[in-house]
């Protein structure tokens, strides 16, 4: 009986060890660490991007925009809105022919949301990861790394990152919400070390006389 218990214990330990290694693939971690370190070392970047959303109901939505990122700061320009984040405050600016509005939030109110800055650190907490292969992406050979949420209440149960094999730059990513929805982002015309001033990430209400300010801080 003791011999059987010992064999069972060794088998269970081996199984748990295998599961742990499968959840945190060391090859994937090497790729992810290189991507994250590259982002942290650079002095910001700018890019154009494509965004698509597809679900089981039919044809998806597609938008294009511009993005600038520097550390925890980012500025995101979409056809219908522009988002400024200086690391402390987030401004969401909407403008039409007859109306201008900006909503103001503390940046810490956005904690838990996926942003252009924290996508580079997403793998560090709450996700397991594995390297699932390579593919051609935007004319480059890219590693494909899959992240799987460790908790059921995560906003996205699966994320796939496409990372340039030669430069470790993040080229794009796909996010799966677990209900058939797929959100895809692709960077184009990526320009590194943009050296943008801090003021570039701050919304200046003085430039828009008569704008309605909705301050939710």
N, C-alpha and C positions, 0 to 999 in steps of 0.2 A: 504493500500500500504506500509506504514511504517512497519507494522507487518510482511508482506511478505519479505521485504528487510532485516529485522532483522533475520528472520528464515533462509533466504538464506545465510546471512553473517555467522551465527553460523554454518550452514552446511558446508560451504566452509572452515572455520577455522578448523572444525573437520576433514575434508578430508585431508587438508594440514598437519595437525598434524599426521594423520595416515600414510600418505606417508613418512613423515620425519622419523617416528619411524621405518617404514619398511626398509628405506634406511640404517639406522644405528642401527642395531639390538643390544641392550645392552648385550644380552647373548653372541653374537659373539664377541663384543668388550672385554668382560671379558676374553674370551679364547685368543684373539689376543694380548691383553695387557700382559697376562701372558707369552705367547710365546716370545714377544719382550723383556720383562724384563729379561727372562731367558737367552736370547742371549746376551744382554748387560752386564749381570753380569758375564758371563763365560769368562775364559781366553783363548778364541779360541777353535776351534775343528777341527778334521780331519775326513774324511769319504771316503768310496768308493761310487760311485753313478752309477745308470743306467739312461740313457737318451733315450727316444723313440720319434719318430715323426710319426704321422699317419694322412693321409688325405683321401679324398674320392676316390682318383685315384687308390688305391690298397695297397699292403703290405708296411708297414712303415720302417723307418730306426732305427737301435738300436746301441747305443754306450755305452761303460763303461769308467769310468775314476776315478781319485782321486781328492779330493778337500781339501784345508786347508783354514780356515777363522779365522781372528782375528780382530774384529772391522771393520773398513773400508778396511782392507787389505785382499787379498785373492790370492790363487794360484790354478790354475785349470789345470789339466793334462788330455788331450784327446789323442786318438791314433795318430792324425795327427798334433797336436799343443799343446803348453803349454802357459798359460797366467799368468803373474805376475802382481800384482797391490799392490803397497806399500802405497796407499792412495793419492799419488801425481802423480805418473807416471805409465803407463800401457805398458808392454812389451808383444808382441805376437810373440812367437818363433816357427819357423817351421824348421824342419830338415829332410833331406832325405839322402840317401847314398852319394850323391855327392854335396849336397847343404845345406847351413845353412843361415837362414835369420831371423832377428828380426825387427819388426815394433814398433816404440816408439810413444806413444801419451800421452798428459796430461790427468790425470784422469778426469778433469772437462770437457774434450771433450766427455766423455762417459755419461754425465748427461742425464737422461731420459731413459737410458737403464736399463733393469733388470739385476742385478748382484747377486752373492751369498751373498753379504752383505745387499743390500737394500730390498731383498725379505721379510725380517723380519719387514720392515717399510712400505711396499707397501700400506697397508690399511689406513695409516694416511692421505693420500691426493689423491684425484682423483678417489676414489672408494667408492661405498656403499658396505655393507657387511651384511651377515646373516648366522646364524648357521643352516645348513640344515639337520644335524643328526649326527649319529655315524656309524662307520663301522670297520671291522677288516682289518688292513693294516700292512703288515710286521709282522704278528703275534701279533699285539698290538691293543687295542681298541683306535680308533682315532676319534677325532672330525673332521667333514668336514665343513669347512667355505667357503662360496662362496663370491667372490669379483666381483662386476660388475662395469665396467668403467662408469664414469659419463660423459665423452666426447666421441664423435664419432671417434676422431683421435687418441685415445689411441692405442698403439701397440697391446694390447691384450684386448678384450672386456670382457673376463671372466677368472677368476683364481680360482681354488679350492685348498685350503690348507688342508693337512692332519696333524693334530697336536695330539701328544700323550696325551691321556686323563689324565694319571697319572703323567707324567713328564713335560708336556708343551713343549717338544722338537718337532721341525718341522721334520716330517718324509718324506715328499714328497709333490709335488704339480703338478697340471695340468694347462696348459695355453691354451686358445682357441682364435685363431686369427680372428674369425668371418667369415672366408672363408673356413671352413671345416678342418682346420689344428689344431691338438692337440699335444702339446709338454708336455711330462711327465718326471718328475725327481723323483728319489727315492734314499734316503740315505740308505747306508748299513754300518755296522761296525762303527757306529758313536762313536767317542771317544772325550769326553768333556775335557775342560781345558788342551789343548795340550801344552800350554806355549811355543809357537814357537817364536824364535828370530825375530826381525824386518828384519834381513838380508835374512831370508827365503823367503821373498816376493819381493826381488830385483833380477833382472836378471843381472848377471855379464858377460859382453861381453869378459872379459879377459880369461874366461874358454873355449872360442870357437874361436881360432885363424882363421882368414880369413873369419869370418862371415860378411855377408852384413847387414849393419845397415840402415834402412829406418826411418829417424827421421822426424815425422810429427808435432812436437810441434811448 
